[in-house]
Amino acid sequence: MATAASEADRPLDLICMGEPLIEFNQQPSPDGRPVYLQGIGGDTSNAAIAAARQGVRVAYLTAVGADAFGDMLLQIWEAEDVDVRFVRRDNVAPTGIYFVSHGPDGHHFTYRRAGSAASLLSPAEVPDEMIGATRIFHASAISQAISSSCCDAVFHAIARARQLGTYVSYDTNLRLRLWGIERARAVIHETIGMADLTLASIEEGQLLTGLTDADAIVDTYLRYGAQMVVLKLGPEGALLANAEGRLHVKGHRVATVDATGAGDAFAGGFLARLIAGDSPDEAARYANAVAALSTTGYGAVAPIPRKADVEAFLAERA
């Protein structure tokens, strides 16, 4: 499964586009009162940081409010070596926030993101020179769901990437609180046909296709035009497929406390290893470890491991 990520003459390895959010993640409390740990989130921001922690050159394309939360995001990205030259500050629209609570059925999200600065992104704000300067462009369905203008901006960026020979990675992250299932299916399935790499979870694939079997979901996405599909199976690992064949890469069992952002960590780890020259199956083995380790702490970003931690984990499991 060869990728177009072998072009080494571009100044950036990866550009992620989307909506960053400030996170408030509920923590265990001895007296039962809600206590929240402040952090950051947003699926493509999480993926960008995960990739940067694996040592690749990453930039982020978005907008944040001219507020304290926007300041915080910029400071964290810069500390993580994520290039912020394509981040716009909005003097009116705010930075979005969300809350994570935990219960017997897992983690639950409550969002306050309507009218966020990132949701106002438009095609005019996608710098063509940026798309042509990177080896991989990564976006997700969440960015298409938050507004019509942001959806148009994602489609514009993907179209420019295809014209400029930039490898396109797309995550089908499905949030039915943001749009109805019929529109989500139409937009996501159209985008799958434009991407070189499609990342999806088994749960998203089941909702979007109406199918239950992983192989059947992968077959459907390949018929839609996907060049490569990585179907994330949680602790069971991932199913990789293209027109030439498929492979199941086993996952890792760990002491999970919070799965927030695990799929994003997988995406960042997978893309980082493709950029490093790994085969897709090698990249998936590595990304499974990144995702597993990211679930052993609270928050979307704080527990994302760095390259040395992942390598030590894999050496132990070997």
C-alpha positions in Angstrom: 0.0 0.0 0.0 2.2 2.8 -1.2 1.4 6.4 -0.3 2.1 9.8 -1.9 3.8 10.9 1.3 7.3 10.1 0.1 7.8 13.6 -1.4 10.6 14.9 0.8 11.0 18.3 -0.9 8.1 20.1 0.8 8.8 22.3 3.9 5.9 20.8 5.9 5.0 17.2 6.5 1.4 17.7 7.6 -1.3 20.3 7.7 -4.5 19.7 9.7 -7.6 21.8 9.3 -10.5 22.1 11.6 -12.0 23.5 14.8 -10.0 23.5 18.1 -11.8 23.6 21.4 -11.1 24.2 25.0 -11.8 21.1 27.0 -13.2 20.7 30.6 -12.8 17.0 31.5 -14.5 15.7 34.6 -12.2 14.2 37.2 -12.8 11.6 40.0 -13.8 13.5 43.1 -13.9 12.0 46.7 -17.0 14.0 47.7 -18.9 13.4 44.4 -18.9 17.1 43.3 -18.0 17.7 39.7 -14.3 18.8 39.3 -13.0 19.6 35.8 -9.5 19.5 34.4 -9.0 22.2 31.8 -7.2 21.2 28.6 -7.7 21.5 24.8 -9.4 19.3 22.2 -10.9 19.3 18.7 -10.3 16.3 16.6 -7.8 17.7 14.0 -6.0 19.7 16.6 -5.6 16.5 18.6 -4.3 14.7 15.5 -1.8 17.6 14.8 -0.4 17.4 18.3 -0.2 13.6 18.2 1.8 13.8 15.0 4.0 16.6 16.3 4.9 14.5 19.3 6.1 11.8 16.9 8.5 14.3 15.4 7.0 15.4 12.2 6.6 19.0 10.9 3.0 20.0 11.4 0.9 23.2 10.9 -2.7 23.9 11.8 -5.2 25.9 9.8 -8.1 27.3 11.8 -9.5 30.4 13.5 -9.8 31.2 17.2 -11.3 34.0 19.2 -9.4 37.0 20.3 -10.0 35.8 23.9 -8.1 34.1 26.7 -9.0 30.6 25.3 -7.6 31.6 21.9 -4.4 32.7 23.6 -4.2 29.4 25.4 -4.6 27.4 22.2 -1.8 29.4 20.5 0.5 29.0 23.4 0.0 25.2 23.6 0.4 24.7 19.8 3.6 26.7 19.9 4.9 24.7 22.8 4.1 21.5 20.9 5.9 22.7 17.8 2.8 23.0 15.8 3.1 25.9 13.2 0.5 28.5 13.8 1.1 30.9 11.0 -2.2 29.9 9.4 -4.3 30.5 12.5 -6.6 33.5 12.2 -7.7 35.5 15.3 -11.4 36.6 15.2 -12.2 39.8 17.1 -15.9 38.9 17.4 -16.5 35.2 17.3 -15.4 33.2 20.4 -13.3 30.1 20.8 -15.5 27.0 21.3 -15.5 24.9 24.4 -16.8 21.5 25.5 -17.3 19.4 28.6 -16.5 15.7 29.1 -18.4 13.7 31.8 -17.8 10.1 32.6 -20.3 7.3 33.5 -20.9 3.6 33.4 -21.4 3.8 29.6 -18.2 5.7 28.9 -17.6 9.4 28.2 -20.2 12.0 27.2 -19.7 15.4 25.6 -21.5 18.7 26.1 -20.6 21.4 23.5 -20.7 25.2 23.5 -19.4 25.8 20.0 -22.2 27.5 18.0 -20.8 30.5 16.1 -17.2 29.7 17.0 -14.4 31.5 15.2 -13.5 28.3 13.4 -17.0 27.7 12.2 -16.7 31.0 10.2 -13.8 29.7 8.1 -14.5 30.1 4.3 -12.7 28.9 1.1 -11.1 32.4 0.8 -9.1 31.7 4.0 -7.4 28.5 2.6 -4.0 29.6 1.4 -3.1 27.6 -1.7 0.6 28.0 -1.0 0.1 26.2 2.3 -1.6 23.3 0.7 1.1 22.9 -1.9 3.9 23.2 0.7 2.9 20.0 2.6 3.1 16.3 2.0 -0.2 15.5 3.6 -3.4 17.5 4.2 -5.8 16.2 6.9 -9.4 17.2 7.6 -12.5 15.7 9.1 -16.2 15.5 8.8 -16.6 17.6 12.0 -15.2 20.6 10.2 -17.8 20.0 7.4 -20.6 19.8 9.9 -20.1 22.9 12.0 -21.1 25.3 9.2 -21.8 25.5 5.4 -18.9 27.9 4.9 -16.4 25.6 6.8 -17.7 22.7 4.8 -17.0 24.6 1.6 -13.6 25.5 2.9 -12.8 21.8 3.5 -13.9 20.9 0.0 -11.9 23.7 -1.5 -8.8 22.7 0.4 -9.1 19.0 -0.7 -9.6 20.1 -4.3 -6.5 22.2 -4.2 -4.6 19.4 -2.6 -5.5 17.1 -5.4 -4.5 19.7 -8.0 -1.1 20.3 -6.3 -0.3 16.6 -5.7 -0.7 16.7 -1.9 -1.8 13.5 -0.3 -5.3 13.9 1.3 -6.3 12.2 4.6 -9.9 12.3 5.8 -11.4 11.3 9.1 -15.2 10.5 9.0 -15.7 11.6 12.6 -19.4 11.6 12.9 -21.3 13.9 15.3 -25.0 13.6 14.8 -25.5 16.6 17.2 -24.1 18.8 14.5 -26.1 17.5 11.5 -28.6 14.9 10.4 -27.6 11.5 9.3 -28.8 12.0 5.6 -26.7 15.1 5.1 -23.8 13.5 6.9 -23.9 10.5 4.6 -24.1 12.6 1.5 -21.2 14.9 2.4 -19.0 12.2 4.0 -19.4 9.7 1.2 -18.7 12.3 -1.4 -15.5 13.3 0.4 -14.4 9.7 0.8 -14.2 9.5 -3.0 -11.9 12.6 -3.1 -9.4 11.4 -0.4 -6.3 9.2 -0.7 -6.8 7.9 2.8 -10.1 7.4 4.7 -10.0 6.9 8.5 -13.2 5.8 10.1 -14.3 4.0 13.3 -16.4 0.8 13.1 -19.3 2.6 14.9 -19.3 5.5 12.4 -19.1 3.1 9.5 -22.1 1.2 10.8 -24.2 4.3 11.2 -23.2 5.8 7.9 -23.6 2.6 5.8 -26.3 0.7 7.7 -23.9 -2.3 7.7 -22.6 -4.2 10.7 -19.7 -6.2 9.2 -16.3 -4.5 9.1 -15.3 -6.0 5.7 -18.6 -5.0 4.2 -18.1 -1.4 5.4 -14.6 -1.3 3.9 -15.9 -2.8 0.6 -18.5 0.0 0.5 -15.9 2.7 1.0 -13.6 1.3 -1.6 -16.6 1.3 -4.1 -17.1 5.0 -3.2 -13.6 5.7 -4.4 -11.4 5.5 -1.3 -7.8 4.7 -2.2 -7.0 3.3 1.2 -9.4 2.7 4.2 -8.3 2.3 7.8 -11.3 1.1 9.9 -10.5 1.7 13.6 -11.8 -1.1 15.8 -10.9 0.3 19.2 -9.0 -2.2 21.4 -9.3 -4.8 18.6 -7.0 -2.7 16.4 -7.6 -1.7 12.9 -8.6 -3.1 9.5 -6.5 -1.8 6.6 -7.7 -2.1 3.0 -7.2 -1.0 -0.6 -8.1 -2.4 -4.0 -5.3 -5.0 -3.7 -6.1 -6.5 -0.3 -6.7 -6.0 3.4 -5.1 -6.7 6.7 -6.2 -6.8 10.3 -3.7 -5.2 12.7 -4.2 -6.2 16.3 -4.7 -3.6 19.0 -3.4 -3.3 22.6 -5.1 -3.9 25.9 -4.3 -1.2 28.5 -5.8 0.2 31.7 -8.2 2.7 30.0 -9.6 5.6 32.1 -10.7 8.0 29.3 -11.0 7.3 25.6 -11.5 11.0 24.7 -9.5 11.7 21.5 -8.1 8.2 21.1 -9.2 8.0 17.4 -7.5 11.4 16.8 -4.3 10.2 18.4 -4.4 7.1 16.1 -4.8 9.4 13.1 -1.8 11.6 14.2 0.3 8.5 14.9 -0.6 6.8 11.6 0.1 9.9 9.5 3.4 10.5 11.3 4.6 7.0 10.5 3.5 7.2 6.9 5.5 10.4 6.6 8.5 8.6 8.2 8.3 6.0 5.5 6.6 3.1 7.2 4.3 0.8 5.3 0.6 1.2 6.2 0.6 -1.9 8.3 3.6 -0.8 10.3 2.0 2.7 10.7 -1.1 1.0 12.0 0.8 -1.0 14.6 2.4 2.2 15.8 -0.8 4.1 15.7 -2.6 1.4 17.8 0.0 2.0 20.5 -0.4 5.8 20.4 -4.2 5.4 20.7 -4.0 2.9 23.5 -1.5 4.9 25.5 -3.7 8.1 25.0 -6.5 6.3 26.9 -4.5 5.8 30.1 -4.9 9.4 31.3 -7.6 12.1 31.4 -8.1 14.6 28.5 -7.8 14.5 24.8 -4.2 15.9 24.6 -2.3 15.5 27.9 -2.0 11.6 27.7 -0.9 11.5 24.0 2.4 9.8 24.2 5.7 11.0 22.6 7.7 8.9 20.2 10.1 7.6 22.9 7.2 6.4 25.0 5.5 4.7 22.1 8.7 2.9 21.1 9.3 1.7 24.7 5.7 0.5 24.9 6.1 -1.5 21.6 9.4 -2.9 22.7 7.8 -4.2 25.9 4.9 -5.7 24.0 7.2 -7.4 21.4 
